[in-house]
Amino acid sequence: MVQMASSKLIAVAFLSSLLALHAPMTTAANSNLFRDYIGAIFNGVRFTDVPINPRVRFDFILAFVIDYTTATEPPTPTNGRFNIFWQNTVLSAAAVASIKQSNPNVRVAVSLGGATVNNRPVFFNITSVDSWVQNAVASLTAIVREYNLDGIDIDYEQFQVDPATFAECVGRLVTTLKSSGVIKFASIAPFDNADVQRHYQALWASYGSVIDYVNFQFYAYSASTTEAQYVTHFDDQIANYPGGNILASFTTAPTTTSVPINTSLNACRTLQSQGKLYGIFIWAADHSRSQGFRFDTQAQALLANAPSY
């Protein structure tokens, strides 16, 4: 009887540890993570242009690397062989090293995909799961090591594969890069489109345990969105990505179709008062420069003054 009980206890302990290993990340309360996409617009913005509050955790996210080539017209997919499409003549490996050395709270990641390349849509397109993963691991490892990057962000927005295939490709990629020590963190950047949500929720269901942050593009909702509606949308994504660290967001791009910045910031204050504001990301530093980074500064101040994190 004692041996049987002991065996059962061991089995239960093993099962508990196994479930913990594969469980999604725990939903966080207020935290101080600020993230800023940078480099996609090719307007010369530098890391050093952006004010960095020492009381936040600050991630720059280089935009983008894409597994497409522009050697053809139109550009064509390269099955996981990623090429650099951010302004790396300005946001260079030396610039990455310098900003991290000067600011111990700064990490630098790179985003995969994006909406367009040379004004043509970027599709998630593969030859096979195994070949895409193999090529992606090799090409991203080389880029991450050359630029001393810390993580990756997944921002594919159009797909020529089903959700299960997307989930397997990206999930295996992130798992491999993490287990080999190439990256320390990974995020995804979905928005409220039915096809996009199907793909990212499939990824979350299978590989949520290796995804650290959900950079949900709340600014993609309409310009008429109210503060209360923004908060409701946020709660919807908590349900869609259970256990995830959901970040609020806004865009500083010149647009009349996105959620207004002040509406977004007011919603962030409400979320913080409810203990839900894990962090904020902005698209993008390139646009913020013409505004003197006013809203980047406000968002960081809000996070730095969180009641608890």
Residue pairs with C-beta under 8 A, 6 or more apart in sequence:
21 209
22 209
23 209
23 243
24 204
24 208
24 209
24 211
24 241
24 242
24 243
24 244
25 208
25 209
25 211
25 212
25 243
25 244
25 245
26 243
27 238
27 242
27 243
27 244
27 245
27 246
28 245
28 278
29 275
29 276
29 278
29 308
29 309
30 272
30 275
30 276
30 277
30 278
30 306
30 307
30 308
30 309
31 57
31 245
31 277
31 278
31 279
31 303
31 306
31 309
32 55
32 56
32 57
32 279
32 303
32 304
32 306
32 309
33 56
33 57
33 59
33 213
33 245
33 247
33 278
33 279
33 280
33 303
34 53
34 56
34 57
34 58
34 59
34 279
34 280
34 281
34 296
34 299
34 300
34 303
35 58
35 59
35 60
35 61
35 187
35 213
35 215
35 247
35 279
35 280
35 281
35 282
36 50
36 58
36 59
36 60
36 61
36 281
36 282
36 284
36 285
36 288
36 296
37 61
37 62
37 63
37 111
37 281
37 282
37 283
37 284
37 285
37 286
38 45
38 47
38 50
38 60
38 61
38 62
38 63
38 86
38 91
38 284
38 285
38 286
39 45
39 62
39 63
39 86
39 87
39 88
39 90
39 91
39 286
40 63
40 64
40 85
40 86
40 87
40 114
40 284
40 286
41 87
41 284
41 286
41 287
42 87
43 286
43 289
44 87
44 90
45 87
45 90
45 285
45 286
45 289
46 90
46 91
46 95
47 60
47 91
47 95
47 96
47 98
47 99
48 95
48 98
48 99
49 285
49 289
49 293
50 60
50 285
50 288
50 293
50 296
51 293
51 296
51 297
51 300
52 58
52 103
52 105
52 106
52 300
53 297
53 300
53 301
53 303
53 304
54 103
54 105
55 300
55 304
56 105
56 300
56 303
56 304
57 105
57 107
57 279
58 103
58 105
58 106
58 107
58 300
59 106
59 107
59 108
59 109
59 150
59 151
60 99
60 106
60 107
60 108
60 109
60 285
61 108
61 109
61 110
61 111
61 153
61 281
62 86
62 91
62 108
62 109
62 110
62 111
62 147
62 149
63 85
63 86
63 110
63 111
63 114
63 155
63 284
64 85
64 86
64 110
64 111
64 112
64 113
64 114
64 155
65 82
65 83
65 84
65 85
65 86
65 110
65 111
65 112
65 140
65 143
66 82
66 83
66 85
66 112
66 113
66 114
66 117
66 122
67 77
67 78
67 79
67 80
67 81
67 82
67 83
67 112
67 132
67 135
67 136
67 139
68 75
68 76
68 77
68 78
68 83
68 117
68 122
69 75
69 76
69 78
69 83
70 117
70 118
74 118
74 120
75 117
75 118
75 120
77 123
77 125
77 126
78 135
79 125
79 126
79 127
79 131
79 132
79 135
80 126
80 131
80 132
80 133
80 134
80 135
80 136
80 139
81 135
81 136
81 139
82 112
82 136
82 139
82 140
82 143
84 143
85 114
85 117
86 110
88 147
93 146
93 147
93 148
96 108
96 147
96 148
96 149
97 148
99 106
99 108
100 106
100 107
100 108
100 148
107 150
107 151
107 184
107 185
108 147
108 148
108 149
108 150
109 149
109 150
109 151
109 152
109 153
109 185
109 187
110 143
110 144
110 147
110 149
110 152
110 153
111 152
111 153
111 154
111 155
111 189
112 140
112 152
112 153
112 154
112 155
112 156
113 122
113 124
113 154
113 155
113 156
113 157
114 122
114 155
114 157
115 121
115 122
115 157
115 158
116 122
121 158
122 156
122 157
122 158
123 156
123 158
123 159
123 160
124 156
124 158
124 159
124 160
124 161
124 166
124 169
124 199
125 160
125 161
126 132
126 161
126 165
126 169
129 165
129 168
129 169
129 172
132 169
133 169
133 172
133 173
133 176
136 169
136 173
137 173
137 176
137 177
140 152
140 173
140 177
140 182
141 177
141 180
141 182
143 149
144 152
144 177
144 182
144 183
145 182
149 183
150 183
150 184
150 185
151 183
151 184
151 185
151 186
151 187
151 212
152 174
152 177
152 183
152 186
152 187
153 186
153 187
153 188
153 189
153 215
154 170
154 174
154 186
154 187
154 188
154 189
154 203
155 188
155 189
155 215
156 166
156 199
157 191
157 193
157 196
159 166
159 195
159 199
161 169
163 198
163 199
163 201
163 202
163 203
164 202
166 199
166 202
166 203
167 199
167 202
167 203
167 205
167 206
167 207
168 206
170 203
170 207
171 203
171 206
171 207
171 210
174 183
174 186
174 207
174 210
174 211
175 207
175 210
177 183
177 186
178 184
178 186
178 210
185 212
185 213
186 210
186 211
186 212
186 213
187 211
187 212
187 213
187 214
187 215
188 200
188 203
188 204
188 211
188 213
188 214
188 215
189 215
189 216
189 217
190 196
190 197
190 199
190 200
190 214
190 216
190 217
191 216
191 217
191 218
191 220
192 217
192 220
192 221
192 233
193 220
197 240
200 241
201 240
201 241
203 211
204 211
204 240
204 241
204 244
208 241
208 242
208 243
208 244
211 244
212 245
213 244
213 245
213 247
213 278
213 279
214 237
214 241
214 244
214 245
214 246
214 247
215 247
215 249
215 281
216 234
216 237
216 241
216 246
216 247
216 248
216 249
217 249
217 283
218 230
218 233
218 234
218 248
218 249
218 250
218 259
218 264
219 249
219 250
219 251
219 258
219 259
219 264
219 283
220 258
221 229
221 230
221 233
221 258
221 259
222 257
222 259
223 256
223 257
223 258
223 259
223 260
225 233
225 259
225 263
226 263
227 263
227 266
227 267
227 270
230 259
230 263
230 264
230 267
231 267
231 270
231 271
231 274
234 246
234 248
234 267
234 271
234 276
237 244
237 246
238 244
238 246
238 276
245 278
245 279
246 276
246 278
247 278
247 279
247 280
247 281
248 264
248 267
248 268
248 271
248 277
248 279
248 280
248 281
249 264
249 280
249 281
249 282
249 283
250 258
250 259
250 261
250 264
250 265
250 280
250 282
250 283
250 295
250 299
251 258
251 261
251 282
251 283
251 284
251 287
252 261
252 282
252 283
252 284
252 287
252 288
252 291
252 295
252 296
253 283
253 284
253 287
254 287
261 295
265 295
265 298
265 299
265 302
268 277
268 280
268 299
268 302
269 302
271 277
272 302
272 306
272 307
275 307
275 308
277 302
277 303
277 306
279 303
280 299
280 302
280 303
282 288
282 295
282 296
282 299
285 293
285 296
288 294
288 295
288 296
